[in-house]
Amino acid sequence: MTLAQRLRTALAVPHAPVLLPGDSHDFDPAAAATPAAVLVAVTDRADPGVILTQRTETLRRHAGQIAFPGGRIDAEDDGPVAAALREAEEEIALPRASVEVVGVGDLYRTITGYSVTPVIGVVAPGLRFVPQETEVADVFEVPLAFLLDQANHMEAWAKYQGADRRYYEIGWHGRRIWGATAAMIVNLSRRLQWPA
């Protein structure tokens, strides 16, 4: 079975409703949110990896944070898949034609008002990424098995706008993956049964 087939099969399995809906449980799910999409690009190798970016320190929002390539869905995008592929091409020069889309993950609502669709796709190993220098400082790969291993998902708490907020973080070789990116990884780990 190919990696793409394994991912499609794993995404199709019914799952219990234990997913994280968003950064906070006190938002109104009926309130309007800005649609966005990210690309969870999985490298097609014996030990698959996931492509992540580190945002530049000069950005107004989320400076220096680890993220999937992605962003808001524009009017000219034909849905979340098109938006995720466009954003990945703009941010790290990943050609759209190089991604085999296998499905989408569960919507995740950020505290900043975005409703994010994770788009899961398979890419060949060894692709050359070119970070868009005003947005992306670095592009790196983390083993999929490591990200999905729930033993690596650390719960933490922080004060935000006067309230205690729970969030997840995942440490990888000195990098801190946290916030919405970590939460979407936690959701994927609860959807995908993957051997460590």
TAUR-V771395 format. One record per residue. N is the residue number from 1. RES is the residue in three letters. OMEGA is omega as a letter, one per 30 degrees, with the letter a starting at -180 (999 if undefined). Layout:
BEGIN
N:RES:OMEGA ; N:RES:OMEGA
END
This chain:
BEGIN
1:MET:l ; 2:THR:l ; 3:LEU:l ; 4:ALA:l ; 5:GLN:l ; 6:ARG:a ; 7:LEU:l ; 8:ARG:a ; 9:THR:a ; 10:ALA:l ; 11:LEU:a ; 12:ALA:a ; 13:VAL:l ; 14:PRO:a ; 15:HIS:l ; 16:ALA:a ; 17:PRO:l ; 18:VAL:a ; 19:LEU:l ; 20:LEU:a ; 21:PRO:a ; 22:GLY:a ; 23:ASP:a ; 24:SER:l ; 25:HIS:a ; 26:ASP:l ; 27:PHE:l ; 28:ASP:a ; 29:PRO:l ; 30:ALA:a ; 31:ALA:a ; 32:ALA:l ; 33:ALA:l ; 34:THR:l ; 35:PRO:l ; 36:ALA:l ; 37:ALA:l ; 38:VAL:l ; 39:LEU:l ; 40:VAL:a ; 41:ALA:a ; 42:VAL:a ; 43:THR:a ; 44:ASP:l ; 45:ARG:a ; 46:ALA:l ; 47:ASP:a ; 48:PRO:l ; 49:GLY:l ; 50:VAL:a ; 51:ILE:l ; 52:LEU:l ; 53:THR:l ; 54:GLN:a ; 55:ARG:a ; 56:THR:a ; 57:GLU:a ; 58:THR:a ; 59:LEU:a ; 60:ARG:a ; 61:ARG:l ; 62:HIS:a ; 63:ALA:l ; 64:GLY:a ; 65:GLN:l ; 66:ILE:a ; 67:ALA:l ; 68:PHE:l ; 69:PRO:l ; 70:GLY:a ; 71:GLY:a ; 72:ARG:l ; 73:ILE:l ; 74:ASP:a ; 75:ALA:a ; 76:GLU:l ; 77:ASP:l ; 78:ASP:l ; 79:GLY:a ; 80:PRO:a ; 81:VAL:l ; 82:ALA:a ; 83:ALA:a ; 84:ALA:l ; 85:LEU:l ; 86:ARG:a ; 87:GLU:l ; 88:ALA:l ; 89:GLU:a ; 90:GLU:a ; 91:GLU:a ; 92:ILE:l ; 93:ALA:l ; 94:LEU:a ; 95:PRO:a ; 96:ARG:a ; 97:ALA:a ; 98:SER:a ; 99:VAL:l ; 100:GLU:a ; 101:VAL:a ; 102:VAL:l ; 103:GLY:l ; 104:VAL:l ; 105:GLY:a ; 106:ASP:l ; 107:LEU:l ; 108:TYR:a ; 109:ARG:a ; 110:THR:a ; 111:ILE:l ; 112:THR:l ; 113:GLY:l ; 114:TYR:l ; 115:SER:a ; 116:VAL:l ; 117:THR:l ; 118:PRO:l ; 119:VAL:a ; 120:ILE:a ; 121:GLY:l ; 122:VAL:l ; 123:VAL:l ; 124:ALA:l ; 125:PRO:l ; 126:GLY:l ; 127:LEU:l ; 128:ARG:l ; 129:PHE:l ; 130:VAL:a ; 131:PRO:l ; 132:GLN:a ; 133:GLU:l ; 134:THR:a ; 135:GLU:a ; 136:VAL:l ; 137:ALA:a ; 138:ASP:l ; 139:VAL:a ; 140:PHE:a ; 141:GLU:l ; 142:VAL:l ; 143:PRO:l ; 144:LEU:a ; 145:ALA:l ; 146:PHE:a ; 147:LEU:a ; 148:LEU:l ; 149:ASP:a ; 150:GLN:l ; 151:ALA:a ; 152:ASN:a ; 153:HIS:a ; 154:MET:l ; 155:GLU:l ; 156:ALA:a ; 157:TRP:l ; 158:ALA:l ; 159:LYS:l ; 160:TYR:a ; 161:GLN:l ; 162:GLY:a ; 163:ALA:l ; 164:ASP:a ; 165:ARG:l ; 166:ARG:l ; 167:TYR:l ; 168:TYR:l ; 169:GLU:a ; 170:ILE:l ; 171:GLY:l ; 172:TRP:l ; 173:HIS:l ; 174:GLY:l ; 175:ARG:a ; 176:ARG:l ; 177:ILE:a ; 178:TRP:l ; 179:GLY:a ; 180:ALA:a ; 181:THR:l ; 182:ALA:a ; 183:ALA:l ; 184:MET:l ; 185:ILE:l ; 186:VAL:l ; 187:ASN:l ; 188:LEU:a ; 189:SER:l ; 190:ARG:l ; 191:ARG:a ; 192:LEU:l ; 193:GLN:a ; 194:TRP:l ; 195:PRO:l ; 196:ALA:999
END
